[in-house]
Amino acid sequence: MRKKLTYGLLIAGCSLLSPPSLAAFIMNGKAAGNDAPLIKSTDPGAERFRGVGKLFAATHCTATLFSGEKTPDRNSPALVITAGHCVDSNMGTNQVIVDQAAPKEWKYIPDYFVDTHDNSHPVTVRRILYATMKQVDLAVLQLDKTYGELEQQGLFPLKLKKDIQAHNQSIELAHIPVMGVDENEQYLRHSLCHIKGQTPVLFESNTPWVWGTAYPVDCAGVAGGTSGSPVVEHEQSRIIGILNTTVTPGLTGCGVGRPCEVHNNQPYVNEGVSYFIPVDQVAMAITDDGKLDWSKLENNGTDILKRNGSWVTKSQVNGHDATWNITINDIANHIRYKAGLANETDCTDITGYGNSIATTTQPLSNLVISKKEGVYLLCVIHQDENGNWTPSSYASHTIHVIDDTPPKLKPEIEVEEKDDSWVVSPVSMPWELGEPWLKYGPLSSTDCEDKVGYKYYLMPARLSKSSSPWRFCTYGTDQAGNAGPVNKMDFETSSIKIDNYRVVAAWNFPLPKEEFLRRTGAISSEGKVFIDISDDKYLSLYTSPGSYEVPLKAGKSTAKVTLDVLKEHIPPVARTGINKEEKRDR
């Protein structure tokens, strides 16, 4: 628990005194829990986060007013920093957006405390100065107000800190989550958390996006809307990173909402963490007076690599060795590339790149990856139409996962019981298990282990009770197409009903008559079994005379009796032998 809060900014030449700790206030004044608490503008130290606001852009995000090392020119347009995917959630792996007009409806709303939001003034986002998902997930937006105009509203920029040394230290996150949050509580929140390590490679989504250095953190309350939030060191006010993604609970494998680290060249899900991207790249490009120096950023915005097919496959695809299956955009005349296991390949290091190859030959289309399981990284630098080569520090990159290991998970089976049938659905478990396969048939002749007869799941199966017993089978495949274990469920009727008629049943073993009566709630006279069950759930089960094999459940075992159904009321004389207690109960 901290004792004081240090401010790292100057206002009108006067140093701000350190106010009481907001973190200490939250720790002392509120019970610990899983959700990040809301903060008020009057809470101790809350003024530090006045420049953290809600961003209405391509999606709901959080953005922060920031500047360079020195006090910015009061007449310069103000800048906010957020996550790159907040600008375009479909941005390509190697795409860079530079100095484009922002859509007219984009807004940034600072001072987004729970007690001041009614007085907050939206600020129009004028331009997208920089946004990318290439190696980082960062964006810088220009507002239509100057730093001086925002200063008049009491809003002052935070500064960026580069070259952080992260060793499990405490951090703070100011954010505005909206997904799963009540509409009346979608305001600024504060999380106290810790850095839980560092990963050199992080990837996510269907593209997938691939980021360099990222830091896992254990911040509470992270949800949709938190993206773009500033991460600051404990007891500090400089931004060290931008929150970009989180590991969604309840899902499996790697995919959308499930970022994966690479450990020993294998994908690894670090359950329970979120990630932030360091702000070094932007920090080094911000001038002292708060402007963006594009010469220190990559400004080639075209993604030259186009993937054809999945980024995760078996080592053999359709009987052939798996290939990168990458097409090169015609903006590149020549390329040089290198590829290898992800933890052993550094795209920024020029060492290992091959000779120049004309892109007209599309050399990456049939380039074989490897027969060994693992995560592989492809690095490409290209020559443009002017003959200039991309430096290796800005190399385009993508990954491919070779996976020959079947998943261990089974699809779950959901059942909705109707009067006359069971409606049965297998449940996928993304991303380790995609949409499942299924088959069903008579219990006695359906072999779930035999893959013959399985079909891709499109709609639930409806199993008629009158045709039971049934066996339902399902299995799932992972993203590479490896089949997992089978899950199965048997369906048998265990009750005897008839529409407004009593059933006269000639007794037939295996159950003793007394046990049969106990399970069905029936009553009997000499030599016959009479079943009179008024529950209308199965009224349509037996609607015509005949002999029926009826299964009766007994714990995990089942037995059957033969019922001879007579389409007539049971004669009163047949009810002799019923004792007085039964008569009174009936």
C-alpha positions as CSV (number, residue, x, y, z in Angstrom):
1,M,0.0,0.0,0.0
2,R,1.5,3.3,-1.0
3,K,1.7,6.4,1.3
4,K,1.9,9.1,-1.3
5,L,1.3,9.8,-4.9
6,T,4.0,11.5,-7.0
7,Y,3.0,13.7,-10.0
8,G,5.4,14.0,-12.9
9,L,4.1,17.2,-14.6
10,L,4.3,21.0,-14.2
11,I,1.5,23.5,-14.5
12,A,2.2,27.1,-15.1
13,G,5.6,26.6,-13.6
14,C,4.4,25.3,-10.3
15,S,5.0,21.8,-9.1
16,L,1.9,19.9,-8.0
17,L,2.1,18.7,-4.4
18,S,1.5,14.9,-4.0
19,P,-2.1,14.3,-2.9
20,P,-3.2,11.4,-0.7
21,S,-3.0,8.1,-2.5
22,L,-6.0,7.0,-4.6
23,A,-4.8,3.4,-4.4
24,A,-4.6,3.6,-0.6
25,F,-8.1,5.1,-0.5
26,I,-9.5,2.2,-2.6
27,M,-7.7,-0.4,-0.6
28,N,-8.8,1.1,2.7
29,G,-12.3,2.2,1.8
30,K,-13.6,-0.6,-0.3
31,A,-13.8,-4.4,0.1
32,A,-11.5,-6.4,-2.1
33,G,-13.3,-8.1,-5.1
34,N,-13.0,-9.2,-8.7
35,D,-14.3,-6.0,-10.2
36,A,-12.4,-2.8,-10.5
37,P,-14.1,-0.1,-8.4
38,L,-15.6,3.1,-9.8
39,I,-13.8,6.3,-8.8
40,K,-15.2,9.8,-8.1
41,S,-13.6,13.0,-9.1
42,T,-13.3,13.9,-5.4
43,D,-11.4,10.7,-4.4
44,P,-7.9,11.4,-3.3
45,G,-5.6,11.6,-6.3
46,A,-8.3,11.2,-8.8
47,E,-7.4,14.4,-10.7
48,R,-4.4,12.4,-12.1
49,F,-6.9,10.5,-14.3
50,R,-9.0,13.5,-15.6
51,G,-7.4,13.1,-19.0
52,V,-8.4,9.4,-19.2
53,G,-11.6,9.4,-21.2
54,K,-14.1,7.3,-23.1
55,L,-13.4,6.9,-26.8
56,F,-16.2,6.5,-29.3
57,A,-14.3,5.3,-32.4
58,A,-14.4,2.0,-34.4
59,T,-15.5,0.5,-31.0
60,H,-15.9,1.6,-27.4
61,C,-12.4,2.1,-25.9
62,T,-10.4,4.2,-23.4
63,A,-8.0,6.9,-24.5
64,T,-5.6,9.3,-22.6
65,L,-4.5,12.8,-23.2
66,F,-0.7,12.7,-23.4
67,S,2.4,14.7,-24.5
68,G,6.2,14.6,-24.8
69,E,8.8,15.1,-22.1
70,K,8.3,18.8,-21.9
71,T,5.2,20.9,-21.5
72,P,3.6,21.0,-25.0
73,D,2.9,24.1,-27.0
74,R,-0.5,25.4,-25.8
75,N,-1.4,26.1,-29.4
76,S,-0.7,22.6,-30.7
77,P,-3.6,20.3,-31.3
78,A,-3.9,17.9,-28.4
79,L,-3.1,14.2,-28.8
80,V,-4.6,11.1,-27.2
81,I,-3.2,7.6,-27.2
82,T,-5.2,4.4,-27.3
83,A,-4.9,0.9,-28.8
84,G,-4.5,0.3,-32.6
85,H,-7.5,-2.0,-32.8
86,C,-9.8,0.8,-31.5
87,V,-9.2,2.5,-34.8
88,D,-10.0,-0.5,-36.9
89,S,-10.8,-3.9,-35.4
90,N,-10.2,-5.6,-38.7
91,M,-6.8,-4.1,-39.2
92,G,-4.3,-6.4,-40.9
93,T,-1.3,-8.0,-39.2
94,N,1.2,-5.6,-40.9
95,Q,-1.1,-2.7,-41.6
96,V,-0.1,0.9,-40.7
97,I,-2.4,3.9,-40.8
98,V,-0.7,7.3,-41.1
99,D,-2.3,10.7,-41.0
100,Q,-5.8,10.1,-42.1
101,A,-9.0,12.0,-41.4
102,A,-11.1,10.5,-38.7
103,P,-14.8,9.7,-39.2
104,K,-16.9,12.7,-38.1
105,E,-18.7,10.8,-35.4
106,W,-15.6,9.9,-33.4
107,K,-15.5,11.5,-30.0
108,Y,-13.3,11.5,-26.9
109,I,-14.9,12.4,-23.6
110,P,-12.5,13.2,-20.7
111,D,-13.4,13.6,-17.1
112,Y,-15.4,10.5,-17.2
113,F,-15.9,9.9,-13.5
114,V,-19.1,8.5,-12.2
115,D,-20.0,11.9,-10.5
116,T,-18.9,14.2,-13.3
117,H,-20.0,12.6,-16.6
118,D,-23.1,14.7,-16.9
119,N,-20.8,17.8,-17.1
120,S,-18.3,16.2,-19.4
121,H,-17.7,17.8,-22.8
122,P,-17.1,15.6,-25.8
123,V,-14.1,16.5,-28.0
124,T,-14.1,15.6,-31.7
125,V,-11.3,13.4,-33.0
126,R,-9.9,15.2,-36.0
127,R,-7.3,12.8,-37.4
128,I,-5.7,9.4,-37.1
129,L,-2.1,10.3,-36.9
130,Y,-0.8,6.8,-36.4
131,A,-2.4,3.4,-35.8
132,T,-1.0,-0.1,-36.3
133,M,-1.2,-3.7,-35.2
134,K,2.3,-4.4,-36.6
135,Q,4.4,-5.6,-33.7
136,V,2.5,-3.3,-31.4
137,D,-1.2,-2.4,-30.8
138,L,-1.0,1.4,-30.6
139,A,-2.7,4.5,-32.0
140,V,-2.3,8.3,-31.7
141,L,-5.3,10.5,-32.4
142,Q,-5.4,14.2,-32.9
143,L,-8.2,16.2,-31.3
144,D,-9.9,19.4,-32.6
145,K,-8.9,21.2,-29.5
146,T,-5.4,22.5,-28.4
147,Y,-3.6,21.6,-25.3
148,G,-4.3,25.2,-24.1
149,E,-8.0,24.9,-24.6
150,L,-8.1,21.6,-22.6
151,E,-5.9,23.2,-19.9
152,Q,-8.7,25.8,-19.4
153,Q,-11.0,22.8,-18.5
154,G,-8.4,21.6,-16.0
155,L,-7.2,18.8,-18.3
156,F,-3.4,18.2,-18.4
157,P,-1.6,15.5,-20.4
158,L,0.2,12.5,-18.9
159,K,3.7,11.7,-20.2
160,L,5.0,8.5,-21.7
161,K,7.8,6.4,-20.2
162,K,10.0,4.3,-22.4
163,D,12.5,1.5,-21.7
164,I,10.6,0.1,-18.8
165,Q,12.2,-2.6,-16.6
166,A,9.4,-4.9,-15.6
167,H,10.0,-7.3,-12.7
168,N,6.7,-8.2,-11.2
169,Q,6.2,-4.6,-9.9
170,S,2.9,-3.0,-8.9
171,I,1.0,-1.1,-11.6
172,E,-2.2,0.8,-11.9
173,L,-4.8,0.8,-14.6
174,A,-7.4,3.5,-15.3
175,H,-10.1,2.2,-17.6
176,I,-13.8,2.4,-18.7
177,P,-15.1,-1.1,-19.3
178,V,-18.5,-1.4,-20.8
179,M,-19.1,-5.0,-21.8
180,G,-21.1,-6.8,-19.2
181,V,-21.3,-3.6,-17.1
182,D,-24.6,-1.9,-16.2
183,E,-25.2,1.1,-18.3
184,N,-25.4,3.3,-15.2
185,E,-21.9,2.2,-14.2
186,Q,-19.9,2.5,-17.4
187,Y,-17.5,5.1,-16.0
188,L,-13.9,5.4,-15.0
189,R,-12.5,2.6,-12.9
190,H,-9.2,1.9,-11.2
191,S,-7.4,-1.4,-10.8
192,L,-4.3,-2.2,-8.7
193,C,-2.4,-5.0,-10.2
194,H,1.0,-6.6,-10.9
195,I,3.1,-7.3,-14.0
196,K,3.4,-11.1,-14.2
197,G,6.3,-11.5,-16.5
198,Q,7.1,-10.7,-20.1
199,T,6.5,-12.5,-23.4
200,P,8.6,-11.8,-26.6
201,V,5.8,-13.1,-28.9
202,L,2.0,-12.8,-28.4
203,F,-0.6,-13.6,-31.0
204,E,-4.4,-13.5,-31.2
205,S,-7.4,-13.5,-33.5
206,N,-8.1,-15.2,-36.9
207,T,-5.6,-13.1,-38.8
208,P,-3.7,-13.6,-36.5
209,W,-2.2,-10.4,-35.1
210,V,1.3,-10.9,-33.9
211,W,2.9,-8.6,-31.3
212,G,6.5,-8.3,-30.0
213,T,7.2,-7.6,-26.4
214,A,4.0,-7.7,-24.3
215,Y,3.5,-7.8,-20.5
216,P,0.9,-10.0,-18.8
217,V,-0.9,-8.4,-15.8
218,D,-3.5,-9.5,-13.3
219,C,-5.7,-6.4,-13.4
220,A,-9.3,-6.9,-12.2
221,G,-12.4,-5.7,-14.1
222,V,-10.8,-5.8,-17.6
223,A,-13.6,-6.1,-20.2
224,G,-14.7,-4.7,-23.5
225,G,-14.1,-1.0,-23.4
226,T,-10.9,-1.3,-21.4
227,S,-8.8,-1.5,-24.6
228,G,-6.6,1.5,-24.9
229,S,-6.4,2.2,-21.2
230,P,-3.2,3.7,-19.7
231,V,-1.0,1.5,-17.5
232,V,1.1,3.5,-15.0
233,E,3.7,2.3,-12.5
234,H,2.6,2.3,-8.9
235,E,3.0,5.7,-7.2
236,Q,3.9,7.2,-10.6
237,S,1.9,9.0,-13.3
238,R,3.8,8.3,-16.5
239,I,2.2,5.9,-18.9
240,I,4.3,2.8,-19.4
241,G,1.9,0.8,-21.6
242,I,-1.5,0.6,-23.2
243,L,-3.9,-2.3,-22.3
244,N,-4.6,-4.2,-25.5
245,T,-6.2,-7.6,-24.8
246,T,-7.3,-10.2,-22.2
247,V,-7.6,-14.0,-21.9
248,T,-11.4,-14.5,-22.0
249,P,-12.5,-17.1,-19.4
250,G,-14.8,-19.9,-20.5
251,L,-13.1,-20.3,-23.9
252,T,-10.3,-22.7,-24.9
253,G,-7.3,-22.7,-27.1
254,C,-5.9,-19.7,-29.1
255,G,-8.2,-17.4,-31.1
256,V,-10.4,-14.3,-30.8
257,G,-10.4,-13.3,-27.2
258,R,-7.7,-15.9,-26.4
259,P,-4.3,-14.4,-26.9
260,C,-1.4,-17.0,-26.8
261,E,2.2,-16.6,-25.7
262,V,4.9,-18.7,-27.3
263,H,6.8,-20.9,-24.8
264,N,9.5,-23.2,-26.1
265,N,8.1,-22.6,-29.6
266,Q,4.6,-23.9,-28.5
267,P,1.4,-21.9,-28.0
268,Y,0.6,-21.2,-24.4
269,V,-2.5,-19.7,-22.8
270,N,-1.7,-17.8,-19.7
271,E,-5.1,-18.1,-18.0
272,G,-6.4,-15.1,-15.9
273,V,-4.2,-12.4,-17.3
274,S,-4.5,-9.4,-19.6
275,Y,-1.7,-7.8,-21.6
276,F,-0.3,-4.3,-22.2
277,I,1.9,-3.1,-25.0
278,P,4.8,-0.8,-24.0
279,V,4.7,2.7,-25.4
280,D,8.3,2.9,-26.4
281,Q,7.6,3.2,-30.2
282,V,5.4,6.3,-29.7
283,A,7.4,7.8,-26.9
284,M,10.5,7.9,-29.1
285,A,8.5,9.7,-31.9
286,I,7.0,12.4,-29.8
287,T,8.8,15.7,-29.9
288,D,9.3,17.9,-26.8
289,D,6.5,20.2,-27.9
290,G,4.0,17.4,-28.3
291,K,4.1,16.7,-32.0
292,L,4.5,13.4,-33.8
293,D,7.7,12.8,-35.7
294,W,6.8,10.4,-38.5
295,S,10.4,9.9,-39.5
296,K,10.8,7.8,-36.3
297,L,7.8,5.6,-37.2
298,E,7.1,3.2,-40.0
299,N,5.0,5.1,-42.5
300,N,4.5,2.3,-45.1
301,G,0.9,1.5,-44.5
302,T,0.4,-1.5,-46.9
303,D,0.2,-5.0,-45.6
304,I,2.2,-6.8,-48.4
305,L,1.4,-10.4,-47.1
306,K,-1.9,-12.1,-47.9
307,R,-2.7,-15.4,-46.3
308,N,-4.7,-18.0,-48.2
309,G,-6.2,-20.5,-45.8
310,S,-5.8,-21.2,-42.1
311,W,-2.8,-20.1,-39.9
312,V,-3.0,-23.4,-38.1
313,T,-2.8,-26.8,-39.9
314,K,-1.4,-30.3,-39.5
315,S,2.0,-31.0,-40.9
316,Q,0.3,-32.7,-43.8
317,V,-2.5,-31.0,-45.7
318,N,-4.4,-33.0,-48.3
319,G,-1.5,-35.4,-48.5
320,H,1.2,-32.8,-48.9
321,D,3.6,-31.0,-46.6
322,A,2.0,-27.9,-45.1
323,T,3.1,-24.6,-46.8
324,W,3.0,-20.9,-45.8
325,N,0.4,-20.3,-48.6
326,I,1.2,-16.6,-48.6
327,T,0.7,-14.3,-51.6
328,I,2.8,-11.1,-51.9
329,N,1.2,-7.8,-52.7
330,D,2.3,-6.4,-56.1
331,I,3.5,-3.2,-54.4
332,A,6.7,-5.1,-53.6
333,N,9.0,-5.7,-56.5
334,H,11.4,-8.0,-54.7
335,I,11.6,-9.6,-51.2
336,R,14.0,-11.2,-48.9
337,Y,12.7,-13.6,-46.2
338,K,13.6,-15.9,-43.4
339,A,11.5,-18.3,-41.4
340,G,11.9,-20.5,-38.3
341,L,10.6,-21.4,-34.9
342,A,9.1,-18.4,-33.3
343,N,11.3,-18.3,-30.2
344,E,14.4,-18.7,-32.3
345,T,13.6,-16.1,-35.0
346,D,14.1,-12.4,-34.7
347,C,12.6,-10.4,-37.6
348,T,14.4,-7.2,-36.6
349,D,17.8,-8.9,-37.0
350,I,19.0,-8.7,-40.7
351,T,21.0,-11.9,-40.1
352,G,19.5,-14.9,-41.8
353,Y,17.5,-13.1,-44.5
354,G,18.0,-14.8,-47.9
355,N,18.8,-13.3,-51.3
356,S,16.5,-11.0,-53.2
357,I,13.7,-12.8,-55.1
358,A,11.3,-11.3,-57.6
359,T,7.7,-11.3,-56.2
360,T,6.4,-12.4,-59.6
361,T,7.4,-15.9,-58.7
362,Q,5.3,-15.8,-55.5
363,P,8.0,-17.7,-53.6
364,L,6.0,-17.9,-50.3
365,S,3.0,-19.6,-51.8
366,N,4.4,-23.2,-51.8
367,L,7.2,-22.6,-49.2
368,V,7.1,-25.7,-47.0
369,I,7.0,-24.9,-43.3
370,S,8.1,-28.0,-41.2
371,K,7.0,-31.4,-40.2
372,K,7.7,-30.6,-36.6
373,E,5.0,-29.3,-34.3
374,G,5.4,-25.7,-33.1
375,V,4.8,-22.0,-33.8
376,Y,6.7,-20.7,-36.8
377,L,7.5,-17.1,-37.7
378,L,8.0,-15.8,-41.2
379,C,9.8,-12.5,-41.7
380,V,9.8,-10.5,-45.0
381,I,11.5,-7.3,-46.0
382,H,10.6,-5.9,-49.5
383,Q,11.9,-3.5,-52.1
384,D,9.4,-0.8,-53.3
385,E,9.0,0.6,-56.8
386,N,11.6,3.2,-56.0
387,G,14.2,0.6,-55.2
388,N,14.2,1.2,-51.5
389,W,14.3,-1.7,-49.1
390,T,12.3,-1.9,-45.9
391,P,14.7,-2.0,-42.9
392,S,14.5,-5.2,-40.9
393,S,13.2,-3.3,-37.9
394,Y,10.0,-2.8,-39.9
395,A,9.8,-6.3,-41.4
396,S,6.5,-7.7,-42.2
397,H,5.7,-10.9,-40.4
398,T,3.2,-13.7,-39.8
399,I,3.0,-17.0,-37.9
400,H,1.9,-20.5,-38.7
401,V,1.1,-23.2,-36.1
402,I,1.8,-26.9,-37.0
403,D,-0.4,-29.0,-34.8
404,D,-0.7,-32.8,-35.1
405,T,-1.9,-33.4,-31.6
406,P,-5.6,-34.3,-31.2
407,P,-7.6,-32.3,-28.6
408,K,-8.4,-33.9,-25.3
409,L,-11.8,-32.1,-24.9
410,K,-15.2,-33.6,-25.8
411,P,-18.1,-31.5,-26.9
412,E,-20.8,-31.1,-24.2
413,I,-24.3,-32.4,-25.0
414,E,-27.3,-30.2,-24.3
415,V,-30.8,-31.8,-24.1
416,E,-34.2,-30.1,-24.3
417,E,-36.9,-32.5,-23.4
418,K,-40.3,-32.2,-25.2
419,D,-43.5,-34.2,-24.6
420,D,-42.8,-36.6,-27.5
421,S,-39.0,-36.2,-28.1
422,W,-35.6,-35.1,-27.0
423,V,-34.0,-32.2,-28.9
424,V,-30.2,-32.8,-28.7
425,S,-27.4,-30.4,-29.5
426,P,-23.6,-30.8,-29.2
427,V,-21.8,-27.7,-27.9
428,S,-18.6,-26.4,-29.4
429,M,-15.8,-25.2,-27.2
430,P,-13.8,-22.6,-29.1
431,W,-11.1,-22.4,-30.0
432,E,-9.7,-25.8,-29.1
433,L,-12.9,-27.4,-30.4
434,G,-14.7,-25.9,-33.4
435,E,-18.1,-26.9,-34.6
436,P,-18.7,-30.6,-33.7
437,W,-19.7,-33.6,-35.8
438,L,-22.6,-35.8,-34.8
439,K,-24.5,-39.0,-35.6
440,Y,-27.4,-40.9,-33.9
441,G,-29.3,-44.0,-34.3
442,P,-30.8,-47.1,-32.5
443,L,-29.0,-47.9,-29.3
444,S,-28.3,-51.5,-30.2
445,S,-26.6,-50.7,-33.6
446,T,-24.9,-47.3,-33.2
447,D,-21.2,-47.4,-32.7
448,C,-19.9,-44.0,-31.8
449,E,-16.2,-44.9,-32.4
450,D,-17.0,-45.7,-36.1
451,K,-16.6,-42.4,-38.0
452,V,-18.9,-43.6,-40.8
453,G,-22.2,-41.7,-40.7
454,Y,-21.0,-38.6,-38.9
455,K,-22.1,-35.3,-40.3
456,Y,-21.2,-31.7,-39.7
457,Y,-23.5,-30.1,-37.1
458,L,-26.0,-27.7,-38.6
459,M,-29.1,-28.1,-36.5
460,P,-30.2,-30.0,-33.3
461,A,-31.3,-33.7,-33.6
462,R,-34.8,-34.5,-32.7
463,L,-35.1,-38.0,-31.2
464,S,-38.7,-39.4,-31.0
465,K,-39.5,-41.0,-27.7
466,S,-41.8,-43.5,-29.4
467,S,-38.8,-44.8,-31.4
468,S,-36.4,-45.0,-28.4
469,P,-33.9,-46.2,-27.3
470,W,-31.4,-43.9,-29.1
471,R,-27.7,-43.4,-29.0
472,F,-26.3,-39.9,-29.7
473,C,-22.6,-39.5,-30.6
474,T,-20.5,-36.3,-31.1
475,Y,-16.9,-35.3,-31.4
476,G,-15.0,-32.1,-32.2
477,T,-12.0,-31.1,-34.2
478,D,-9.4,-28.5,-33.4
479,Q,-8.4,-25.7,-35.8
480,A,-5.9,-27.9,-37.5
481,G,-8.6,-30.6,-38.1
482,N,-7.4,-33.1,-35.5
483,A,-10.3,-35.1,-34.2
484,G,-10.9,-35.3,-30.4
485,P,-12.5,-38.0,-28.3
486,V,-16.2,-39.0,-28.7
487,N,-18.9,-38.0,-26.2
488,K,-22.1,-40.0,-26.2
489,M,-25.5,-40.1,-24.5
490,D,-28.2,-42.8,-24.6
491,F,-31.9,-41.9,-24.5
492,E,-34.6,-44.3,-23.2
493,T,-38.1,-43.7,-21.9
494,S,-38.5,-44.6,-18.3
495,S,-42.2,-44.0,-17.7
496,I,-45.4,-45.6,-18.8
497,K,-48.3,-43.4,-19.8
498,I,-51.5,-43.7,-21.8
499,D,-54.1,-41.1,-22.9
500,N,-56.9,-41.4,-20.4
501,Y,-56.7,-45.2,-20.3
502,R,-55.3,-47.7,-17.9
503,V,-52.8,-50.2,-19.1
504,V,-53.5,-53.9,-18.6
505,A,-50.1,-55.6,-18.7
506,A,-49.4,-59.3,-18.7
507,W,-46.4,-59.7,-16.6
508,N,-43.1,-60.6,-18.2
509,F,-39.7,-60.8,-16.5
510,P,-36.9,-59.8,-15.8
511,L,-38.2,-57.6,-12.9
512,P,-40.1,-59.1,-10.0
513,K,-43.7,-57.8,-10.0
514,E,-43.2,-56.0,-6.7
515,E,-40.2,-54.1,-8.0
516,F,-42.1,-53.1,-11.2
517,L,-44.9,-51.8,-9.1
518,R,-42.6,-49.8,-6.9
519,R,-40.9,-48.1,-9.8
520,T,-44.1,-47.2,-11.7
521,G,-46.4,-46.5,-8.8
522,A,-48.8,-49.1,-10.2
523,I,-51.3,-51.2,-8.3
524,S,-52.2,-54.8,-9.0
525,S,-54.7,-57.6,-8.4
526,E,-54.1,-61.3,-8.8
527,G,-52.0,-62.2,-11.9
528,K,-52.3,-58.8,-13.6
529,V,-50.5,-55.4,-13.4
530,F,-52.6,-52.3,-13.6
531,I,-50.9,-49.0,-14.2
532,D,-52.8,-45.8,-13.7
533,I,-50.6,-42.7,-14.0
534,S,-52.4,-39.4,-14.5
535,D,-49.4,-37.3,-15.5
536,D,-50.1,-36.0,-19.0
537,K,-46.5,-35.6,-20.0
538,Y,-46.5,-38.8,-22.1
539,L,-50.2,-38.9,-23.1
540,S,-49.3,-39.7,-26.7
541,L,-46.8,-42.5,-25.9
542,Y,-49.3,-45.4,-26.2
543,T,-52.3,-44.6,-28.3
544,S,-53.3,-48.0,-29.7
545,P,-53.5,-51.6,-28.6
546,G,-50.5,-53.8,-28.9
547,S,-47.5,-55.3,-27.1
548,Y,-44.8,-52.8,-26.1
549,E,-41.3,-53.3,-24.8
550,V,-40.9,-50.7,-22.0
551,P,-37.5,-49.8,-20.5
552,L,-37.4,-49.0,-16.8
553,K,-34.4,-47.2,-15.2
554,A,-32.9,-48.5,-12.0
555,G,-29.9,-46.4,-11.1
556,K,-27.3,-47.0,-13.9
557,S,-28.9,-50.2,-15.1
558,T,-32.1,-50.7,-17.1
559,A,-34.6,-53.5,-17.5
560,K,-37.6,-54.0,-19.7
561,V,-41.1,-55.3,-19.3
562,T,-43.7,-56.3,-21.9
563,L,-47.0,-54.4,-21.7
564,D,-50.1,-55.7,-23.5
565,V,-52.1,-52.6,-24.0
566,L,-55.8,-53.0,-24.2
567,K,-57.8,-50.1,-25.6
568,E,-60.5,-50.2,-22.9
569,H,-61.1,-49.2,-19.3
570,I,-60.1,-51.7,-16.7
571,P,-63.2,-53.5,-15.4
572,P,-63.9,-52.7,-11.7
573,V,-64.0,-56.4,-10.9
574,A,-60.3,-56.6,-11.8
575,R,-59.4,-54.4,-9.0
576,T,-60.0,-56.9,-6.3
577,G,-57.1,-57.4,-4.0
578,I,-56.5,-53.7,-3.4
579,N,-56.1,-53.0,0.3
580,K,-58.0,-50.4,2.1
581,E,-55.0,-48.0,2.3
582,E,-54.7,-48.1,-1.5
583,K,-58.4,-47.5,-1.9
584,R,-58.3,-44.5,0.3
585,D,-55.2,-43.1,-1.5
586,R,-56.8,-43.6,-4.9
